[in-house]
Amino acid sequence: MSYLIKDTTREEREQIVKESLGNIEANCDGCMAGLAEMYEDYIDGKKELREINMEFNARYVKGEDMEGRGTSCVM
């Protein structure tokens, strides 16, 4: 099954996110609501899952962590 926007409907994308995150209605610690919001652009067909995950992960990479990794990536 493809998770790409072009291959899914909005309803299917919403279900994919819901199943991936688990019970997003139980916001007992407050973080699940933020995760659900993070994927709204995917559900709305604006960004692919890969883009959202890359943006999220990029926040945790520091300049000194990149030493020796090469700089060929344009992202």
PDB file of N, CA, C and O in Angstrom:
ATOM      1  N   MET A   1       0.839  -1.183   0.000  1.00  0.00           N
ATOM      2  CA  MET A   1       0.000   0.000   0.000  1.00  0.00           C
ATOM      3  C   MET A   1       0.887   1.250   0.000  1.00  0.00           C
ATOM      4  O   MET A   1       1.867   1.333   0.740  1.00  0.00           O
ATOM      5  N   SER A   2       0.531   2.192  -0.823  1.00  0.00           N
ATOM      6  CA  SER A   2       1.265   3.451  -0.905  1.00  0.00           C
ATOM      7  C   SER A   2       0.659   4.463   0.062  1.00  0.00           C
ATOM      8  O   SER A   2      -0.559   4.537   0.226  1.00  0.00           O
ATOM      9  N   TYR A   3       1.532   5.238   0.697  1.00  0.00           N
ATOM     10  CA  TYR A   3       1.089   6.280   1.621  1.00  0.00           C
ATOM     11  C   TYR A   3       1.231   7.664   1.008  1.00  0.00           C
ATOM     12  O   TYR A   3       1.007   8.668   1.685  1.00  0.00           O
ATOM     13  N   LEU A   4       1.598   7.728  -0.260  1.00  0.00           N
ATOM     14  CA  LEU A   4       1.778   9.003  -0.937  1.00  0.00           C
ATOM     15  C   LEU A   4       0.443   9.722  -1.089  1.00  0.00           C
ATOM     16  O   LEU A   4      -0.605   9.091  -1.226  1.00  0.00           O
ATOM     17  N   ILE A   5       0.496  11.032  -1.062  1.00  0.00           N
ATOM     18  CA  ILE A   5      -0.711  11.845  -1.196  1.00  0.00           C
ATOM     19  C   ILE A   5      -1.442  11.522  -2.491  1.00  0.00           C
ATOM     20  O   ILE A   5      -2.669  11.414  -2.505  1.00  0.00           O
ATOM     21  N   LYS A   6      -0.694  11.369  -3.575  1.00  0.00           N
ATOM     22  CA  LYS A   6      -1.329  11.115  -4.877  1.00  0.00           C
ATOM     23  C   LYS A   6      -2.070   9.783  -4.921  1.00  0.00           C
ATOM     24  O   LYS A   6      -2.940   9.582  -5.768  1.00  0.00           O
ATOM     25  N   ASP A   7      -1.726   8.872  -4.011  1.00  0.00           N
ATOM     26  CA  ASP A   7      -2.336   7.541  -4.019  1.00  0.00           C
ATOM     27  C   ASP A   7      -3.386   7.338  -2.929  1.00  0.00           C
ATOM     28  O   ASP A   7      -3.921   6.239  -2.782  1.00  0.00           O
ATOM     29  N   THR A   8      -3.682   8.382  -2.169  1.00  0.00           N
ATOM     30  CA  THR A   8      -4.625   8.248  -1.052  1.00  0.00           C
ATOM     31  C   THR A   8      -5.632   9.386  -1.052  1.00  0.00           C
ATOM     32  O   THR A   8      -5.384  10.466  -1.589  1.00  0.00           O
ATOM     33  N   THR A   9      -6.767   9.115  -0.440  1.00  0.00           N
ATOM     34  CA  THR A   9      -7.768  10.157  -0.239  1.00  0.00           C
ATOM     35  C   THR A   9      -7.507  10.811   1.118  1.00  0.00           C
ATOM     36  O   THR A   9      -6.734  10.300   1.928  1.00  0.00           O
ATOM     37  N   ARG A  10      -8.150  11.926   1.348  1.00  0.00           N
ATOM     38  CA  ARG A  10      -7.999  12.604   2.637  1.00  0.00           C
ATOM     39  C   ARG A  10      -8.414  11.678   3.774  1.00  0.00           C
ATOM     40  O   ARG A  10      -7.747  11.619   4.807  1.00  0.00           O
ATOM     41  N   GLU A  11      -9.499  10.966   3.585  1.00  0.00           N
ATOM     42  CA  GLU A  11      -9.989  10.053   4.610  1.00  0.00           C
ATOM     43  C   GLU A  11      -8.986   8.938   4.891  1.00  0.00           C
ATOM     44  O   GLU A  11      -8.777   8.560   6.044  1.00  0.00           O
ATOM     45  N   GLU A  12      -8.368   8.415   3.839  1.00  0.00           N
ATOM     46  CA  GLU A  12      -7.354   7.369   4.016  1.00  0.00           C
ATOM     47  C   GLU A  12      -6.139   7.909   4.761  1.00  0.00           C
ATOM     48  O   GLU A  12      -5.590   7.230   5.628  1.00  0.00           O
ATOM     49  N   ARG A  13      -5.716   9.133   4.426  1.00  0.00           N
ATOM     50  CA  ARG A  13      -4.570   9.729   5.119  1.00  0.00           C
ATOM     51  C   ARG A  13      -4.889   9.969   6.592  1.00  0.00           C
ATOM     52  O   ARG A  13      -4.040   9.762   7.459  1.00  0.00           O
ATOM     53  N   GLU A  14      -6.096  10.398   6.863  1.00  0.00           N
ATOM     54  CA  GLU A  14      -6.521  10.606   8.248  1.00  0.00           C
ATOM     55  C   GLU A  14      -6.478   9.285   9.025  1.00  0.00           C
ATOM     56  O   GLU A  14      -6.046   9.249  10.177  1.00  0.00           O
ATOM     57  N   GLN A  15      -6.922   8.223   8.395  1.00  0.00           N
ATOM     58  CA  GLN A  15      -6.902   6.900   9.019  1.00  0.00           C
ATOM     59  C   GLN A  15      -5.468   6.400   9.223  1.00  0.00           C
ATOM     60  O   GLN A  15      -5.160   5.798  10.251  1.00  0.00           O
ATOM     61  N   ILE A  16      -4.606   6.647   8.257  1.00  0.00           N
ATOM     62  CA  ILE A  16      -3.200   6.244   8.368  1.00  0.00           C
ATOM     63  C   ILE A  16      -2.567   6.910   9.583  1.00  0.00           C
ATOM     64  O   ILE A  16      -1.890   6.249  10.371  1.00  0.00           O
ATOM     65  N   VAL A  17      -2.779   8.200   9.738  1.00  0.00           N
ATOM     66  CA  VAL A  17      -2.210   8.931  10.878  1.00  0.00           C
ATOM     67  C   VAL A  17      -2.820   8.432  12.177  1.00  0.00           C
ATOM     68  O   VAL A  17      -2.106   8.210  13.154  1.00  0.00           O
ATOM     69  N   LYS A  18      -4.118   8.255  12.194  1.00  0.00           N
ATOM     70  CA  LYS A  18      -4.797   7.794  13.405  1.00  0.00           C
ATOM     71  C   LYS A  18      -4.260   6.429  13.842  1.00  0.00           C
ATOM     72  O   LYS A  18      -3.976   6.225  15.022  1.00  0.00           O
ATOM     73  N   GLU A  19      -4.123   5.509  12.910  1.00  0.00           N
ATOM     74  CA  GLU A  19      -3.618   4.176  13.243  1.00  0.00           C
ATOM     75  C   GLU A  19      -2.145   4.209  13.646  1.00  0.00           C
ATOM     76  O   GLU A  19      -1.717   3.447  14.513  1.00  0.00           O
ATOM     77  N   SER A  20      -1.383   5.082  13.023  1.00  0.00           N
ATOM     78  CA  SER A  20       0.044   5.177  13.334  1.00  0.00           C
ATOM     79  C   SER A  20       0.308   5.742  14.719  1.00  0.00           C
ATOM     80  O   SER A  20       1.222   5.298  15.413  1.00  0.00           O
ATOM     81  N   LEU A  21      -0.488   6.716  15.118  1.00  0.00           N
ATOM     82  CA  LEU A  21      -0.287   7.367  16.414  1.00  0.00           C
ATOM     83  C   LEU A  21      -1.005   6.654  17.545  1.00  0.00           C
ATOM     84  O   LEU A  21      -0.724   6.920  18.714  1.00  0.00           O
ATOM     85  N   GLY A  22      -1.906   5.771  17.231  1.00  0.00           N
ATOM     86  CA  GLY A  22      -2.671   5.105  18.279  1.00  0.00           C
ATOM     87  C   GLY A  22      -3.863   5.948  18.672  1.00  0.00           C
ATOM     88  O   GLY A  22      -4.458   6.619  17.828  1.00  0.00           O
ATOM     89  N   ASN A  23      -4.210   5.922  19.921  1.00  0.00           N
ATOM     90  CA  ASN A  23      -5.384   6.635  20.424  1.00  0.00           C
ATOM     91  C   ASN A  23      -5.061   8.109  20.612  1.00  0.00           C
ATOM     92  O   ASN A  23      -4.622   8.517  21.687  1.00  0.00           O
ATOM     93  N   ILE A  24      -5.278   8.920  19.566  1.00  0.00           N
ATOM     94  CA  ILE A  24      -4.948  10.336  19.658  1.00  0.00           C
ATOM     95  C   ILE A  24      -6.008  11.122  20.420  1.00  0.00           C
ATOM     96  O   ILE A  24      -5.815  12.304  20.704  1.00  0.00           O
ATOM     97  N   GLU A  25      -7.099  10.492  20.746  1.00  0.00           N
ATOM     98  CA  GLU A  25      -8.135  11.173  21.520  1.00  0.00           C
ATOM     99  C   GLU A  25      -7.766  11.247  22.997  1.00  0.00           C
ATOM    100  O   GLU A  25      -8.239  12.136  23.704  1.00  0.00           O
ATOM    101  N   ALA A  26      -6.937  10.336  23.468  1.00  0.00           N
ATOM    102  CA  ALA A  26      -6.551  10.300  24.879  1.00  0.00           C
ATOM    103  C   ALA A  26      -5.307  11.153  25.082  1.00  0.00           C
ATOM    104  O   ALA A  26      -4.189  10.639  25.103  1.00  0.00           O
ATOM    105  N   ASN A  27      -5.503  12.432  25.228  1.00  0.00           N
ATOM    106  CA  ASN A  27      -4.403  13.381  25.348  1.00  0.00           C
ATOM    107  C   ASN A  27      -3.958  13.545  26.795  1.00  0.00           C
ATOM    108  O   ASN A  27      -3.790  14.671  27.263  1.00  0.00           O
ATOM    109  N   CYS A  28      -3.766  12.449  27.505  1.00  0.00           N
ATOM    110  CA  CYS A  28      -3.480  12.515  28.929  1.00  0.00           C
ATOM    111  C   CYS A  28      -2.204  13.263  29.257  1.00  0.00           C
ATOM    112  O   CYS A  28      -2.150  13.938  30.285  1.00  0.00           O
ATOM    113  N   ASP A  29      -1.193  13.175  28.444  1.00  0.00           N
ATOM    114  CA  ASP A  29       0.045  13.886  28.764  1.00  0.00           C
ATOM    115  C   ASP A  29       0.253  15.115  27.894  1.00  0.00           C
ATOM    116  O   ASP A  29       1.279  15.784  28.010  1.00  0.00           O
ATOM    117  N   GLY A  30      -0.683  15.419  27.040  1.00  0.00           N
ATOM    118  CA  GLY A  30      -0.616  16.626  26.237  1.00  0.00           C
ATOM    119  C   GLY A  30       0.207  16.529  24.965  1.00  0.00           C
ATOM    120  O   GLY A  30       0.115  17.420  24.120  1.00  0.00           O
ATOM    121  N   CYS A  31       1.003  15.489  24.795  1.00  0.00           N
ATOM    122  CA  CYS A  31       1.874  15.432  23.619  1.00  0.00           C
ATOM    123  C   CYS A  31       1.164  14.852  22.400  1.00  0.00           C
ATOM    124  O   CYS A  31       1.529  15.181  21.271  1.00  0.00           O
ATOM    125  N   MET A  32       0.184  14.018  22.592  1.00  0.00           N
ATOM    126  CA  MET A  32      -0.481  13.393  21.443  1.00  0.00           C
ATOM    127  C   MET A  32      -1.189  14.422  20.577  1.00  0.00           C
ATOM    128  O   MET A  32      -1.226  14.282  19.354  1.00  0.00           O
ATOM    129  N   ALA A  33      -1.747  15.448  21.191  1.00  0.00           N
ATOM    130  CA  ALA A  33      -2.414  16.485  20.399  1.00  0.00           C
ATOM    131  C   ALA A  33      -1.408  17.166  19.485  1.00  0.00           C
ATOM    132  O   ALA A  33      -1.720  17.453  18.330  1.00  0.00           O
ATOM    133  N   GLY A  34      -0.204  17.429  19.986  1.00  0.00           N
ATOM    134  CA  GLY A  34       0.844  18.045  19.178  1.00  0.00           C
ATOM    135  C   GLY A  34       1.273  17.159  18.030  1.00  0.00           C
ATOM    136  O   GLY A  34       1.523  17.645  16.927  1.00  0.00           O
ATOM    137  N   LEU A  35       1.361  15.868  18.276  1.00  0.00           N
ATOM    138  CA  LEU A  35       1.728  14.932  17.209  1.00  0.00           C
ATOM    139  C   LEU A  35       0.650  14.893  16.135  1.00  0.00           C
ATOM    140  O   LEU A  35       0.951  14.885  14.941  1.00  0.00           O
ATOM    141  N   ALA A  36      -0.594  14.870  16.563  1.00  0.00           N
ATOM    142  CA  ALA A  36      -1.690  14.841  15.597  1.00  0.00           C
ATOM    143  C   ALA A  36      -1.668  16.109  14.741  1.00  0.00           C
ATOM    144  O   ALA A  36      -1.872  16.040  13.529  1.00  0.00           O
ATOM    145  N   GLU A  37      -1.424  17.251  15.355  1.00  0.00           N
ATOM    146  CA  GLU A  37      -1.352  18.514  14.617  1.00  0.00           C
ATOM    147  C   GLU A  37      -0.186  18.520  13.642  1.00  0.00           C
ATOM    148  O   GLU A  37      -0.280  19.091  12.556  1.00  0.00           O
ATOM    149  N   MET A  38       0.908  17.887  14.029  1.00  0.00           N
ATOM    150  CA  MET A  38       2.097  17.846  13.191  1.00  0.00           C
ATOM    151  C   MET A  38       1.792  17.212  11.830  1.00  0.00           C
ATOM    152  O   MET A  38       2.412  17.575  10.829  1.00  0.00           O
ATOM    153  N   TYR A  39       0.861  16.287  11.784  1.00  0.00           N
ATOM    154  CA  TYR A  39       0.548  15.564  10.549  1.00  0.00           C
ATOM    155  C   TYR A  39      -0.647  16.140   9.794  1.00  0.00           C
ATOM    156  O   TYR A  39      -1.103  15.530   8.827  1.00  0.00           O
ATOM    157  N   GLU A  40      -1.163  17.287  10.204  1.00  0.00           N
ATOM    158  CA  GLU A  40      -2.293  17.908   9.507  1.00  0.00           C
ATOM    159  C   GLU A  40      -1.964  18.231   8.050  1.00  0.00           C
ATOM    160  O   GLU A  40      -2.817  18.077   7.176  1.00  0.00           O
ATOM    161  N   ASP A  41      -0.727  18.681   7.781  1.00  0.00           N
ATOM    162  CA  ASP A  41      -0.363  18.991   6.398  1.00  0.00           C
ATOM    163  C   ASP A  41      -0.392  17.749   5.512  1.00  0.00           C
ATOM    164  O   ASP A  41      -0.698  17.845   4.324  1.00  0.00           O
ATOM    165  N   TYR A  42      -0.081  16.596   6.076  1.00  0.00           N
ATOM    166  CA  TYR A  42      -0.186  15.346   5.314  1.00  0.00           C
ATOM    167  C   TYR A  42      -1.653  15.021   5.061  1.00  0.00           C
ATOM    168  O   TYR A  42      -2.044  14.712   3.935  1.00  0.00           O
ATOM    169  N   ILE A  43      -2.447  15.091   6.098  1.00  0.00           N
ATOM    170  CA  ILE A  43      -3.872  14.790   5.956  1.00  0.00           C
ATOM    171  C   ILE A  43      -4.515  15.723   4.932  1.00  0.00           C
ATOM    172  O   ILE A  43      -5.352  15.298   4.137  1.00  0.00           O
ATOM    173  N   ASP A  44      -4.119  17.000   4.955  1.00  0.00           N
ATOM    174  CA  ASP A  44      -4.680  17.990   4.027  1.00  0.00           C
ATOM    175  C   ASP A  44      -4.075  17.912   2.627  1.00  0.00           C
ATOM    176  O   ASP A  44      -4.500  18.640   1.730  1.00  0.00           O
ATOM    177  N   GLY A  45      -3.084  17.034   2.431  1.00  0.00           N
ATOM    178  CA  GLY A  45      -2.491  16.858   1.116  1.00  0.00           C
ATOM    179  C   GLY A  45      -1.458  17.908   0.751  1.00  0.00           C
ATOM    180  O   GLY A  45      -1.185  18.120  -0.431  1.00  0.00           O
ATOM    181  N   LYS A  46      -0.875  18.574   1.754  1.00  0.00           N
ATOM    182  CA  LYS A  46       0.106  19.633   1.508  1.00  0.00           C
ATOM    183  C   LYS A  46       1.547  19.135   1.548  1.00  0.00           C
ATOM    184  O   LYS A  46       2.394  19.634   0.807  1.00  0.00           O
ATOM    185  N   LYS A  47       1.835  18.151   2.411  1.00  0.00           N
ATOM    186  CA  LYS A  47       3.191  17.619   2.556  1.00  0.00           C
ATOM    187  C   LYS A  47       3.131  16.106   2.718  1.00  0.00           C
ATOM    188  O   LYS A  47       2.207  15.563   3.323  1.00  0.00           O
ATOM    189  N   GLU A  48       4.140  15.439   2.161  1.00  0.00           N
ATOM    190  CA  GLU A  48       4.242  13.987   2.318  1.00  0.00           C
ATOM    191  C   GLU A  48       4.726  13.662   3.731  1.00  0.00           C
ATOM    192  O   GLU A  48       5.336  14.501   4.392  1.00  0.00           O
ATOM    193  N   LEU A  49       4.452  12.449   4.185  1.00  0.00           N
ATOM    194  CA  LEU A  49       4.914  12.003   5.494  1.00  0.00           C
ATOM    195  C   LEU A  49       6.425  12.159   5.630  1.00  0.00           C
ATOM    196  O   LEU A  49       6.928  12.592   6.666  1.00  0.00           O
ATOM    197  N   ARG A  50       7.122  11.807   4.590  1.00  0.00           N
ATOM    198  CA  ARG A  50       8.591  11.882   4.608  1.00  0.00           C
ATOM    199  C   ARG A  50       9.059  13.306   4.893  1.00  0.00           C
ATOM    200  O   ARG A  50       9.988  13.508   5.675  1.00  0.00           O
ATOM    201  N   GLU A  51       8.426  14.286   4.270  1.00  0.00           N
ATOM    202  CA  GLU A  51       8.801  15.686   4.480  1.00  0.00           C
ATOM    203  C   GLU A  51       8.580  16.109   5.929  1.00  0.00           C
ATOM    204  O   GLU A  51       9.438  16.753   6.533  1.00  0.00           O
ATOM    205  N   ILE A  52       7.443  15.749   6.473  1.00  0.00           N
ATOM    206  CA  ILE A  52       7.110  16.112   7.848  1.00  0.00           C
ATOM    207  C   ILE A  52       8.093  15.469   8.812  1.00  0.00           C
ATOM    208  O   ILE A  52       8.590  16.127   9.726  1.00  0.00           O
ATOM    209  N   ASN A  53       8.374  14.199   8.617  1.00  0.00           N
ATOM    210  CA  ASN A  53       9.305  13.502   9.504  1.00  0.00           C
ATOM    211  C   ASN A  53      10.717  14.064   9.390  1.00  0.00           C
ATOM    212  O   ASN A  53      11.423  14.167  10.394  1.00  0.00           O
ATOM    213  N   MET A  54      11.134  14.425   8.191  1.00  0.00           N
ATOM    214  CA  MET A  54      12.461  15.013   8.011  1.00  0.00           C
ATOM    215  C   MET A  54      12.554  16.364   8.717  1.00  0.00           C
ATOM    216  O   MET A  54      13.566  16.661   9.352  1.00  0.00           O
ATOM    217  N   GLU A  55      11.518  17.178   8.611  1.00  0.00           N
ATOM    218  CA  GLU A  55      11.498  18.475   9.287  1.00  0.00           C
ATOM    219  C   GLU A  55      11.558  18.300  10.800  1.00  0.00           C
ATOM    220  O   GLU A  55      12.265  19.033  11.493  1.00  0.00           O
ATOM    221  N   PHE A  56      10.821  17.336  11.296  1.00  0.00           N
ATOM    222  CA  PHE A  56      10.813  17.066  12.734  1.00  0.00           C
ATOM    223  C   PHE A  56      12.193  16.630  13.203  1.00  0.00           C
ATOM    224  O   PHE A  56      12.705  17.143  14.198  1.00  0.00           O
ATOM    225  N   ASN A  57      12.792  15.692  12.495  1.00  0.00           N
ATOM    226  CA  ASN A  57      14.112  15.181  12.866  1.00  0.00           C
ATOM    227  C   ASN A  57      15.199  16.235  12.732  1.00  0.00           C
ATOM    228  O   ASN A  57      16.170  16.212  13.489  1.00  0.00           O
ATOM    229  N   ALA A  58      15.060  17.151  11.795  1.00  0.00           N
ATOM    230  CA  ALA A  58      16.074  18.181  11.577  1.00  0.00           C
ATOM    231  C   ALA A  58      16.232  19.083  12.793  1.00  0.00           C
ATOM    232  O   ALA A  58      17.299  19.666  12.986  1.00  0.00           O
ATOM    233  N   ARG A  59      15.219  19.208  13.598  1.00  0.00           N
ATOM    234  CA  ARG A  59      15.296  20.039  14.805  1.00  0.00           C
ATOM    235  C   ARG A  59      16.281  19.485  15.821  1.00  0.00           C
ATOM    236  O   ARG A  59      16.745  20.214  16.698  1.00  0.00           O
ATOM    237  N   TYR A  60      16.600  18.220  15.713  1.00  0.00           N
ATOM    238  CA  TYR A  60      17.455  17.572  16.700  1.00  0.00           C
ATOM    239  C   TYR A  60      18.885  17.375  16.227  1.00  0.00           C
ATOM    240  O   TYR A  60      19.703  16.793  16.941  1.00  0.00           O
ATOM    241  N   VAL A  61      19.190  17.855  15.032  1.00  0.00           N
ATOM    242  CA  VAL A  61      20.543  17.735  14.508  1.00  0.00           C
ATOM    243  C   VAL A  61      21.251  19.064  14.716  1.00  0.00           C
ATOM    244  O   VAL A  61      20.800  20.103  14.233  1.00  0.00           O
ATOM    245  N   LYS A  62      22.356  19.021  15.433  1.00  0.00           N
ATOM    246  CA  LYS A  62      23.135  20.230  15.697  1.00  0.00           C
ATOM    247  C   LYS A  62      24.300  20.292  14.736  1.00  0.00           C
ATOM    248  O   LYS A  62      24.691  19.272  14.168  1.00  0.00           O
ATOM    249  N   GLY A  63      24.854  21.462  14.548  1.00  0.00           N
ATOM    250  CA  GLY A  63      25.992  21.649  13.643  1.00  0.00           C
ATOM    251  C   GLY A  63      27.147  20.731  13.973  1.00  0.00           C
ATOM    252  O   GLY A  63      27.736  20.137  13.070  1.00  0.00           O
ATOM    253  N   GLU A  64      27.489  20.600  15.258  1.00  0.00           N
ATOM    254  CA  GLU A  64      28.610  19.746  15.624  1.00  0.00           C
ATOM    255  C   GLU A  64      28.300  18.269  15.401  1.00  0.00           C
ATOM    256  O   GLU A  64      29.220  17.461  15.280  1.00  0.00           O
ATOM    257  N   ASP A  65      27.026  17.904  15.345  1.00  0.00           N
ATOM    258  CA  ASP A  65      26.650  16.524  15.070  1.00  0.00           C
ATOM    259  C   ASP A  65      26.883  16.167  13.606  1.00  0.00           C
ATOM    260  O   ASP A  65      26.974  14.990  13.257  1.00  0.00           O
ATOM    261  N   MET A  66      26.976  17.164  12.764  1.00  0.00           N
ATOM    262  CA  MET A  66      27.097  16.950  11.330  1.00  0.00           C
ATOM    263  C   MET A  66      28.545  16.772  10.882  1.00  0.00           C
ATOM    264  O   MET A  66      28.797  16.432   9.726  1.00  0.00           O
ATOM    265  N   GLU A  67      29.483  16.993  11.770  1.00  0.00           N
ATOM    266  CA  GLU A  67      30.896  16.893  11.426  1.00  0.00           C
ATOM    267  C   GLU A  67      31.204  15.525  10.812  1.00  0.00           C
ATOM    268  O   GLU A  67      30.873  14.487  11.386  1.00  0.00           O
ATOM    269  N   GLY A  68      31.830  15.538   9.658  1.00  0.00           N
ATOM    270  CA  GLY A  68      32.229  14.293   9.008  1.00  0.00           C
ATOM    271  C   GLY A  68      31.133  13.602   8.231  1.00  0.00           C
ATOM    272  O   GLY A  68      31.351  12.498   7.731  1.00  0.00           O
ATOM    273  N   ARG A  69      29.976  14.199   8.111  1.00  0.00           N
ATOM    274  CA  ARG A  69      28.856  13.575   7.408  1.00  0.00           C
ATOM    275  C   ARG A  69      28.728  14.023   5.966  1.00  0.00           C
ATOM    276  O   ARG A  69      27.839  13.538   5.267  1.00  0.00           O
ATOM    277  N   GLY A  70      29.557  14.910   5.493  1.00  0.00           N
ATOM    278  CA  GLY A  70      29.423  15.395   4.124  1.00  0.00           C
ATOM    279  C   GLY A  70      28.328  16.442   4.036  1.00  0.00           C
ATOM    280  O   GLY A  70      27.461  16.523   4.907  1.00  0.00           O
ATOM    281  N   THR A  71      28.371  17.239   2.986  1.00  0.00           N
ATOM    282  CA  THR A  71      27.407  18.334   2.866  1.00  0.00           C
ATOM    283  C   THR A  71      26.712  18.323   1.524  1.00  0.00           C
ATOM    284  O   THR A  71      26.369  19.387   1.007  1.00  0.00           O
ATOM    285  N   SER A  72      26.494  17.172   0.951  1.00  0.00           N
ATOM    286  CA  SER A  72      25.893  17.108  -0.381  1.00  0.00           C
ATOM    287  C   SER A  72      24.377  17.262  -0.355  1.00  0.00           C
ATOM    288  O   SER A  72      23.773  17.498  -1.402  1.00  0.00           O
ATOM    289  N   CYS A  73      23.761  17.137   0.782  1.00  0.00           N
ATOM    290  CA  CYS A  73      22.301  17.244   0.867  1.00  0.00           C
ATOM    291  C   CYS A  73      21.888  18.698   0.790  1.00  0.00           C
ATOM    292  O   CYS A  73      22.441  19.542   1.495  1.00  0.00           O
ATOM    293  N   VAL A  74      20.926  18.994  -0.058  1.00  0.00           N
ATOM    294  CA  VAL A  74      20.458  20.369  -0.225  1.00  0.00           C
ATOM    295  C   VAL A  74      19.349  20.731   0.749  1.00  0.00           C
ATOM    296  O   VAL A  74      18.900  21.877   0.755  1.00  0.00           O
ATOM    297  N   MET A  75      18.903  19.818   1.552  1.00  0.00           N
ATOM    298  CA  MET A  75      17.821  20.070   2.503  1.00  0.00           C
ATOM    299  C   MET A  75      18.293  20.817   3.680  1.00  0.00           C
ATOM    300  O   MET A  75      17.506  21.113   4.580  1.00  0.00           O
TER     301      MET A  75
END
